[in-house]
Amino acid sequence: MADNFLGIERASLSNFELEDMIGELCNMVCGNFLSNLDRKSAWYMNPPTIGLVTYQDMEKEISDPSNLILKFLAEGYEIKVMVQYRG
């Protein structure tokens, strides 16, 4: 996905470029979700944080009612984006 997104050969992608692409993907997904949720409100989004999460950690996060997990397929891979609302 990153090589298509950035137009760079897969083998030459750096960790920084991969994380940058993931952050941009999160911005697009969350921005689209929030604008569809309520187009009249103003939303403030913190910059995304990127990290590896174990399956057990993800299960704990899903049970937190202030977290929302968005799932979708991209190039045959399941992508999960966690949106945390802190009011």
One Martini backbone bead per residue (centre of mass of N, CA, C, O) as a GRO file, in nm:
protein
   87
    1MET     BB    1   0.058   0.063  -0.021
    2ALA     BB    2   0.299   0.260   0.005
    3ASP     BB    3   0.404   0.242  -0.286
    4ASN     BB    4   0.143   0.358  -0.411
    5PHE     BB    5   0.117   0.619  -0.242
    6LEU     BB    6   0.436   0.720  -0.302
    7GLY     BB    7   0.592   0.599  -0.556
    8ILE     BB    8   0.773   0.361  -0.431
    9GLU     BB    9   0.978   0.127  -0.392
   10ARG     BB   10   0.946  -0.114  -0.165
   11ALA     BB   11   1.257  -0.169  -0.097
   12SER     BB   12   1.306   0.168  -0.043
   13LEU     BB   13   1.149   0.188   0.211
   14SER     BB   14   1.115   0.354   0.493
   15ASN     BB   15   1.003   0.384   0.807
   16PHE     BB   16   0.918   0.677   0.780
   17GLU     BB   17   0.742   0.639   0.524
   18LEU     BB   18   0.548   0.436   0.646
   19GLU     BB   19   0.451   0.611   0.887
   20ASP     BB   20   0.352   0.846   0.714
   21MET     BB   21   0.137   0.685   0.561
   22ILE     BB   22  -0.024   0.593   0.807
   23GLY     BB   23  -0.093   0.876   0.910
   24GLU     BB   24  -0.244   0.966   0.654
   25LEU     BB   25  -0.456   0.746   0.660
   26CYS     BB   26  -0.574   0.824   0.933
   27ASN     BB   27  -0.661   1.108   0.855
   28MET     BB   28  -0.859   1.025   0.631
   29VAL     BB   29  -1.042   0.830   0.786
   30CYS     BB   30  -1.115   1.015   1.029
   31GLY     BB   31  -1.214   1.261   0.871
   32ASN     BB   32  -1.441   1.112   0.725
   33PHE     BB   33  -1.590   1.006   0.969
   34LEU     BB   34  -1.647   1.281   1.113
   35SER     BB   35  -1.796   1.421   0.873
   36ASN     BB   36  -2.025   1.197   0.872
   37LEU     BB   37  -2.121   1.229   1.166
   38ASP     BB   38  -2.061   1.568   1.167
   39ARG     BB   39  -2.074   1.855   0.965
   40LYS     BB   40  -2.116   2.099   1.193
   41SER     BB   41  -1.872   2.025   1.341
   42ALA     BB   42  -1.581   2.070   1.520
   43TRP     BB   43  -1.262   1.916   1.483
   44TYR     BB   44  -1.000   1.771   1.681
   45MET     BB   45  -0.684   1.639   1.576
   46ASN     BB   46  -0.450   1.448   1.655
   47PRO     BB   47  -0.180   1.318   1.587
   48PRO     BB   48  -0.084   1.032   1.495
   49THR     BB   49  -0.013   0.715   1.626
   50ILE     BB   50   0.247   0.466   1.598
   51GLY     BB   51   0.193   0.107   1.649
   52LEU     BB   52   0.226  -0.189   1.791
   53VAL     BB   53  -0.036  -0.435   1.838
   54THR     BB   54  -0.173  -0.661   2.012
   55TYR     BB   55  -0.437  -0.856   2.030
   56GLN     BB   56  -0.486  -0.813   2.334
   57ASP     BB   57  -0.479  -0.503   2.327
   58MET     BB   58  -0.712  -0.469   2.127
   59GLU     BB   59  -0.929  -0.602   2.303
   60LYS     BB   60  -0.913  -0.390   2.527
   61GLU     BB   61  -0.982  -0.141   2.349
   62ILE     BB   62  -1.265  -0.236   2.253
   63SER     BB   63  -1.394  -0.225   2.552
   64ASP     BB   64  -1.367   0.076   2.522
   65PRO     BB   65  -1.616   0.318   2.478
   66SER     BB   66  -1.403   0.551   2.363
   67ASN     BB   67  -1.350   0.344   2.139
   68LEU     BB   68  -1.281   0.308   1.782
   69ILE     BB   69  -1.302   0.054   1.534
   70LEU     BB   70  -1.169   0.057   1.211
   71LYS     BB   71  -1.253  -0.155   0.933
   72PHE     BB   72  -1.051  -0.263   0.646
   73LEU     BB   73  -0.965  -0.314   0.310
   74ALA     BB   74  -0.618  -0.336   0.173
   75GLU     BB   75  -0.486  -0.518  -0.053
   76GLY     BB   76  -0.595  -0.778   0.132
   77TYR     BB   77  -0.579  -0.615   0.403
   78GLU     BB   78  -0.630  -0.566   0.730
   79ILE     BB   79  -0.750  -0.262   0.870
   80LYS     BB   80  -0.683  -0.083   1.179
   81VAL     BB   81  -0.853   0.191   1.337
   82MET     BB   82  -0.807   0.391   1.622
   83VAL     BB   83  -1.050   0.577   1.795
   84GLN     BB   84  -1.006   0.840   2.033
   85TYR     BB   85  -1.214   0.975   2.276
   86ARG     BB   86  -1.157   1.307   2.428
   87GLY     BB   87  -1.369   1.529   2.616
   0.00000   0.00000   0.00000
